[in-house]
Amino acid sequence: VSTQSTGIVFSILIAVAWCKVGPGIFYYPLEESGVPPRAETYPRTFFKNSTIKGSILCKGDALAKKSNYTLNVWSFKSNCYRDFNDEGTKKVVQDYVEFFLSQQTEELKERVMGYSEHCKQWIRCYEMQVTCDSAKPTIPTIGNGAKLCPGYEVLRREQPIPCKENSEESEKSEEESKTSEEESKASDAESKPSEEESKTPEGDGKSKRDTGSSTAGVVDKAVESVKGTVKDFAKGQDELATISMYNLITISKTGSFYIGWQITGSQDAPVDKDHIRLTVKARDENLNSYLEAKDYPLLIFYGISSGVYALLALIWLIVCGIHWRDILQIQMWIGGMIALTMIEMSVFCSKFQTVNNGKEVSDGMIIFSELLTTFKHALSRVLILIICMGYGIVKPRLGSTKHLVFALGLAYCLFVSIDGIYTKLYAVSRPMTKQQRLYAKIPRAVINAILIWWIIASLVATIRTLRMRRN
């Protein structure tokens, strides 16, 4: 029973894990020839010192005429990670992009400055001039040809960003001041030994310090060794290692961001896939990972969990082999439950490792994992229900109730799998309204409520029967 309960507890992490996950590789423009390109913005979480790099490929007439293009790149840091389909957040990002790139109107400027006053966004916006003098032209980088976007320059000039963290220079100076303060405190502590140390004989003091330093050194080495092992385990491959990339933006603070870009040209320099192609790579070079900061720990978690469940399955198999004469049918179902969870953890780990290597997860894998997870959750609920009903304890058989229990489990599988597959595959491109989301969750909520009520009622009845039998 404890194994099934553990599986239910993991459902929260699994729900988080199966949100849309993709590698940090983007392409622009997405439109075909003749369609005006639009600015692209994506929500993404980063660790500190992650980089956003880009490479441009010129083709056709753009290469022959040596056309000139303007590349704009921006990032806005938000206080929390939200779904990009949230209309309020989407409007904020849209206002920033319009103000920085095209419309410096008074009304839009007031709104953008209002966002900045509340420190809701940590802003970066750069403009880079690119000439297609070769198939892979040079992109100006920060401090080497890149300049601030027009609207962003107006914002910085007319009203300084009130948050210290909104300025890269102030952030660096703040970190330097903190470092200098820590160094001065450490030097003061070394120059002023405590009274106890002064009273302690010199020999004893040295031995205590040596022992403490040696213990701390061993602990530090052990921690570093574990970190190195975990980092090697979660190390991913770089799909774009052979492409020469230019550093567009360096993320100097861990958090949630909206990153985006746009290429504009002239009549002689059309922006479409037949003339120009921008490839953007958002990758943590320190961790060698294309995963977002919110997803990277899950890769480690599911890798460890798959190993733990494999060990648990082996132990369960050995114990069942030793007591094979006394095995109940319910214990066989529990063994199957452990095996299912082991497979599920392995599938999750494989999914995150695929994204970690810079590849997209296939629709087939998403459907298989969704069906597997739904079946495991339904089986865990059914097992807990029949145990609470007293099967194998006060009831040798379930009788006609068995068909009702399995029908309820099948209904749970059906509604939850349909809802899950639609959400993971189709709702990404066609977002559901709040009303549609509510209607989609009602069958699942009703079945869960019935199962929970039935489990509690059966458990109370079984306990009452056991008390009457003085068991």
N, C-alpha and C positions, 0 to 999 in steps of 0.2 A: 504493500500500500504506500509505503514511504517513497518508493521509486516512482509511482504514478503521480504522487503529489509533487515531487521534484520536477517531473516533466511539465506539470501545469504551471509551476512557478517560472520555468524557463520560457513560457509562452510570451511573457512581456518582452524579454530580450529578443525572441524570435520575431515578434511583431515589429520591433525596431529594425532588426536585421533585414527584413524583407521589404522595407521601403525601397524605392527605386535607387539602385546603386550603379554608378557608372564610372569608368576611368576618367582621369583628368585630361582627356584628349578632345579637342574641339576643332571644327572646321568652319571657315567662313569664306565666301558667302554660301548660303544654303539654297538660294534661289537659282532657277534656270535663267537662260539669256532673256533679256527684255523685261525682267521683273525688277523693279527698284529694290535695292537691298535695304534692310532695316537693321538697326542696332540690335545686337544680341547680348543678353544679360542672363547670367546663371547664378543660383545660390550655391555656395560651397563653403565648407569649413577647412581651415588650414592650421597647421602647426607653425610656430615661429620659424623664420628663415626658409620657408618654402618659396619656390620661385615660379613665376609665370613667364614662360619663354615662348617665342614665336618665330615662325619662318614663313616667308612669302615666296610663292612660285608664280612667275610671270609666264604667260603663254600667248600664242597667236599674235594678233595685232598689237597688243600691249607691249610685247617684247620687241616686235619689229619697229614700232614707233618710239620706243623708249618713253612710254607714258609715265606721267607723274601721278602719284596717289597720296592721300593723307590717311594715316592710320591713327585712330584714337583708341586708347586703352584706359580703362578705369576700374577702380575697386572701391566699394563702400562697405564699411564694417558696421554690422548691426549688433544689438545687444543680445539677440537670441537667434537661433536657427529656426526659420519659419518656412513653410511651404511657399514656393514662388507663386502659387495660384491664389494666395491670400491677396485680396484686392487692395487692402490698405498698404501693405508693403510694396506691392507692385506699382502703386501710384507714386509712392515716395521715390522709388528707383527711376521711374519714368520721368518724373519732374527733374531729378538731378541730371539725367542724360540729356534731356531737352535743353536745360539751362546751360550746361557745360558746352554743348556742341553746336546748338543752332539758335535758340531763342533766349536772349538775355532781356526779357521783358520785366517790367517792374513787378507785376503780379507774381510771376514765376520766381523772381528774385526774393520777394518777401517770403514765399513759402519755403524756398530752399534755405534761406537764412534762419527761418523758424525751426527747421529740422536741425540745423547746425547748432543753434542756441541750446537745444535740449541734448546735445551731444549724442544724438542717436546714430550718427554715421561717422565713420572714420574714413576720410576722403582722399582719393588719389585720382588724378586724371592727367594723362600726358598725350601730347600730339607729336607725331613723327612723320616726316616727309620721306617718301620712298620713291625712287626712280627705277624703272624696269630697264636698267642698262645691262642686265644679265638675267638668266633664268631664275637665279636665286639671289636677288639683290640684297644689299646691306640695309639693315634696319637700325636707325639711330637709337642709341640707348640713353638712359638717364645720365646726365652729365656729359654726354657725348653727342649732342645734336638734338635730343628730344627737348621739348618745351611744354609748359603747362597749357592745358586746354583753355580757350578764350574765356568761357564762363567761370571756370575754376580760378583763373587768374584774377578775374573781377572780384570773386568771393574772397580770395585771400587778401586782396589789396584794400577793399572797402570795409571788410569786417573780419578781423582775425578770428580764426576758429577758437572758441573759448576753452575747449578741452586741451590739456597739454598733450594727451595721447594722439591728438589729431595732427600733430606736427612731427615729422620724422626727426627733425633736428632737435626739437625740445625733448623728444623721447630718448634720443641718444644721450643728450646732456644729463637728463634725469638719471639714466642708468649709470653714467659715469660718476655723477655725484653720489649715488647710492654706494657704488663700488668704493669710492674714496672714503666715504664715511665708515664703511665696514673695515677697510684697511686701517684707518686711524684708530677705530675701536680695538682692533686686534693688536695693534702696536702698543696701545695704552695698557691693554690687559697683560701683554708680555713684559712691559717695563715696570708694572706694579704688581708684584706677586702678592698673593693673599697672606694674611697673618698666619694661617695654619701652615702654609708652606714654609714661612720663615721660621716657625717654631719647630718644624720637622727636621730631624737630622738630615744632613746632606745625602748620605748614602741611601736612607729610606726614601727620600724624595726622588732620587734618580731611579731607584728600582720601581717605584710606583709609576713614574712617568714612562719608563721603558715598557712596563707591562701594559699600561693603558694605550700607548702608541702602537705596540705590537698587536694588541687585540683589535684596535680600530683599523689598523692596516689589513688584518686578515678579513674583517667584515667588509671593508671597502673593496678588497680584491674579489670576495665572493659575490658582492652585489654587481660589480662590473662584469664578472664572468657570466652571471645570470642574464644581465642586460645584453651582453654580446651574443649569448646563445639565442635569446628571444629575437634579437634583431636579425640574426642570420636565418632563423626559421621564417620570419616574416618578410625576408628580402624578396623583392620582385624584379622582374626583368624590364628593361627599357625598350619598348617597341620602336621608339624614335631615336635610338642611340646613334644611328648612322646619318641622321639629318642634322645639319648645322643650324643651331638655334641661337637667337639673340635674347638677352634678358630684358623683358618688358617691365615687370614689376617684381620687387622682392617683398614678401609679406614679413613685416618685422614685429608682428604681434599675433599670438594665438587667438583664434576666434572665428566667428561666422562672418562671411563676406558675400557681397554680390560682385562678381567680376564680369566685365563685358568689353566689347570692342566693336569698332565700325570702320569700314574703309569707304572713303568717298573719292570720286574722280571727276573728270570733266566729260564733255561730249566725245572727245577723242580718246578718253580713257574710261570705258564702261566697266562697271563692277559686276561681274558675273563669273560663273565657273569656267567659262570659255577663255577668259582673259587673265584672271588673277585668282589665287587661292592662298588663304591664310591658314596655317596650322598652328594651333596654340596648345602648349603642354603645361599643365598645372601639376607639378610633381614635387614631392619632398625628396630632395637629393640626399639628405642625411639618412633617411630611413629607406631610401630606394623603393618608394611606394607611390603608386598612382591613386591610392585610396584617399578619401577625405579623412580629416582628423577625427571625425565622429565615428568612422567605420574601421579605422586601423586597429583599435583595441579589440574589436569583435573578431578580427582574423585570428589574433592570438587566443582569445577566449574559446572560440569554437575548435581551434586546433588542439588545445589542451583538453577540452571537453570530450572530443572524439577519442583521445587516448584513454581518458578516465573511464568512459563507458565501455571501451574495448576491454580494459582490465576488469571492470565489473561484470561484463558478460562472461569472461573466462572464469572468474571466481564462481559465478552463479552456475555455470555449466559443470564445474568440478563438484560443487556441493550437491547439485541434483544427481550427478553420477554416483556419488557416495551413497545417497539416500534414495536411490531409484525405486526401491520397493514401496516407499511411503509417499511418493509424489502425488499431489492432488492436481486436478485439472487446472485449477486457478493458478497454481504455481508455474504451470507450463505457459499460461497466458502472460504471466509476469515476465518470464524469460523472453517471450516474443516481444514484449514491450521494451525490454532493455535493448534487444537487438535492433528494434525500430529506431530507438533514440540514438543508438550508436551510428546507424546509417544516416539519420537526419543531421547529426552534428558533422559528419564527414562531408555531406552535401553542402552544408553551409560553409564549411572551411574551404571546400573546392570552389565555391562561388566567389568568395572574397579573394582567394588566391588568383582566380581568373582576372578579376578586376585589378588586383594588385600588379599584374603583369601587363596592364594596359589594354585588355581585351574586353569586349562586351559579353555579357551573359546571354546565352541563347534563350529564345522563348521556350523551347522544349525543356530546358533545365529548370526554368521558372515554373512551368506547369507541373513537372514531375515533383519538384520540391514542395510546391503548394499542396498537391494531392497527398504526398507523403506526410507532411505536417498535419494536415486536416485529419487523415486517417489515424495518426498517432494520438491526436487530441481526443478524437471520438472514442478510440479504444480505451484510453485512460479514464475517461468519464464513465464509460460502460463498466469497466472493471471495478472502479470505486463504488458504483451503484450496486452491482450484484454482491459485492463484499458487505456493504452496509445492509443489504437485504438479508444477510445471514447465510448466504450460499457457502456450504462447507463448514458452517458453524452450528446453525440451528436448523438449516434446511438442506437436505441431501439433493433436492432438485428444485428448479424454479417453476416448473410446470408451464402453464399457458402464459405466465408473466414474461417468460424468456422472449417470446416473439415480440411483445410490446417494447421490451428493452432494446432489442436489436433494431426494431423499426425506428425508434427514437434516435439511436446512434447513426443509422443510415440517413435519416433526415438531417441530422447535424452535419454529416459529411457533405451532403448534397448542397445545402444552402451556404455553408461556409466556404466550400471549394469554389462555387460559382462567384460569390462575392470577392474572394481572395484573388482569383485569376483575373476577373474583370478589373479590379483595383490595380493589380501589378502590371497588366499589359495594356489595357485600353484606356483607363482613366487618366493615364499620363499624358496622352495626346488629346483626349477629350475629357476635360475635368468635369466632374459631376457637381451639380448645385447642392446646396445644403439640404434641400428637400429630398433630392435623389439619394444622398448619402444616408439620410434618416430612414427612408424606405428600404434601402439595401441592408441596413443593420437590424431592422425590426425582426425578421425571421430568426436571425442568429440569437438576438437577445431573448426572444420568447422561448426558444429551445433550451438555452442556457438556464433560464429561470425555472423551467419545468424540471430540468435535470437536478439543479441545486435543491429545489423544494423536495423532490423525490428522494434524493440522497439523505437529506436531514430527517425527513419523516421515517424513512426505512431504518436509519441509524437509531433513532429514538425507540422504534418498535423492537429492534433487535436487542438493545440494551435492557429494555423492560423484560423481554423474554428471558434473557440471561439472569437477571436479578430474581425473577420468579423461580428459576431452576437453581438458584444459589450458586451460579457458575461465575 
